[in-house]
Structures are given as structure tokens and as C-alpha cells.
Amino acid sequence: MMQQAQDFLDESERLNQLVASLSDLDLEKKTAFKGWTINHVLGHLYVWNLAAGLSLTDEDAFMVFIGDLGKFMADDGSIRQFEDRWLDGLKGAALVETWLTSLREIAAQFGDTDPAARLKWAGPDMSARSSITARLMETWAHGQEVYDLLGEVRVNSDAVRNIVVLGNNTYGWTYSVRGEVPPEPRPCLKLTAPSGDLWTYNEPGDGELIEGLAEEFCQVVTQVRNIADTNLKVTGDIARDWMSKAQCFAGGAHAPPEAGTRKTGA
């Protein structure tokens, strides 16, 4: 199996372990992310996992899906409303089971795919490896609000390296999505993996450096934590600017959460 597909499956299974025993009432509890409930989180992951699966197995059906989304948005609908309409009332234990069954199938499909295969998406085409990595990132990031709500401290594996790479590779995107020119040099990263290994990215130089836990870097680039709520050591004006607005996901420009608003037990 493609490693990223296995990593996506593993992360999804860990999230399932967190929610599988929750009651339908518990699944309606609101997280610290835009007031989304756990049902909203799982519904969002389910819909876009399916979209990624369609891009792999049925390009025509995927283009219909994207066309429907475009029309809905043109009529002043939101993505959240589109997902709710698409889910048609699916929630609670039935949603948990459907989401889990679907993601297992999608992980298997991607696992047997050429990682370099080109797939359609809402934005530019991407490789199959990039597509399933994006699903891993989304599962990891949106899963964080569930961990936080339930007061659970996530135990990460070195699979977070996928998100570290994505966060580093989207350095330019953080700026271009805001109509800005990415400053140079790109800061050097010296990150400690969950296993204790040291991961280093980008050439050191000009004092631009980010040091600390890899999982905290992932929290910042996925905007599930404000940089002030981590122990990352950030040196240099460019590094500080990047960490103040880092964004590894697609869509319009988003500001990170306010300091102190996203935390375990929030």
C-alpha cells in the first residue's frame, strides 16, 4: 500500500477510536472550531474523502460534484451548507459507521494506485500521493478539535512528517493566497519527530530558523493552534511572519485562531 494511504487510514482509525463510543448527543457537542459539532467534523471529512475517491475512480462523477458545488456557492451558499444538503440528515452513529466504512475503501483504492497518477481537484490537478496526503492532513487537523473537546492529548507517530512536508512546501502559498510575494530565504526548519529523530528542511542562513516539536509545527501550519500557544522557537523576521499566518490548506486566506482559544480541554 502507498505509505501515505496507510498513514491516512491509521490516522482515521485513531479518530474513530475517539468517537466510536460517543452517544448521538455527545456527537452534537460543539468544538472550538467555528462552533462545529463533532457531527460537522465527521460529515466534512466524509464528504471530501468521497470527493477524493471520485477523483480517483470516476472523474466524470467528480466533475459533476464540483459543478454542483460551484452552482451552490454562486447562489450564496456556503460549503458547510452544501455538505449538510449532500449528507441529507446523516449524523450520529450512522454517520460514524458510514464515514469509517467509506474511508477504509478509499484508503485501499489509493493504496493500489500509482502515486504519480494525476487527478482532478477543485483547484489544480494533483498527484494521487498529494491527494491522499491532503486527506491525511484534513483528518489530522479537524481531528484536533475533537481531541481538544474531549480533553484528550493526541499521541502522534512519525507519520506527521507528511504534514511537515506539506507545511514546508506551501510556504509560497501562504503568501500568494494573500497577494504577497514570498520573502527569501525560506526559514530553516529543525524539528524533533515524535520518535526523537531530527528532521531538517531548507538551507540555514541569515538567522531565519524554526525549532521545536514537529507536531507543533504541524499545528501551526494547519491553523489548529496559534504560534503563541506552542513552544516553537522562532528566530528571524521572516520566520516570525510565516508562523503568524502559515496556511497549508487550499481556499481563501484564513487567519490562525486567536491565542489561547484552541487548546486541549477547550
C-alpha angles and dihedrals in degrees: 000000000000103000094233090054090052090048090051090050093048093050091047091049090052090052090049090054087057097051105027095090096042119114122238087255092054090050088060093060114118122243127211090257109095090313091291115162122224086257089058091051094050092042091052092050092046095051095048094041086056091048090053089048091052091050087058102041107023115022093178092055090047091054090051089052092051091045091053090050091051092051092047092051091047088059089057095262121144129231088245090055091046091053091048091051092047092049090051096204097321107149144123122037091344090058092048091052094044093047092050096047091048097048092050090055092046092049089053092049093051091042090063094045129100102258090222096053111125117237134188118244140171088270127023120341114269140192121267088246091054092046096055090041088057089052089051091050092049092048092048094045099044090040088063093069089055092050089048094049093050093045093241122146109221117233106214131204128209087269085092084081086084089063093043089056091046091048092050094044091053094056090110092044091058088063103033093053086059094047091252133129113244108246120231142267101042106228119258116247122215105178131172113225122221086255091055095253118137116239117197126190133178127014117291114241147125091025095282105143142149117195133177143064116353091222091057090052087052090050091055098046091047089046096234090124136032112238088241089064094059134070094233113139108225120191126184136030094265093049091049092048093049094049091049091065109009112157124180097175131082128251129064125332113292129191118228118250118279115266112275096016100098116052142124108288093019 
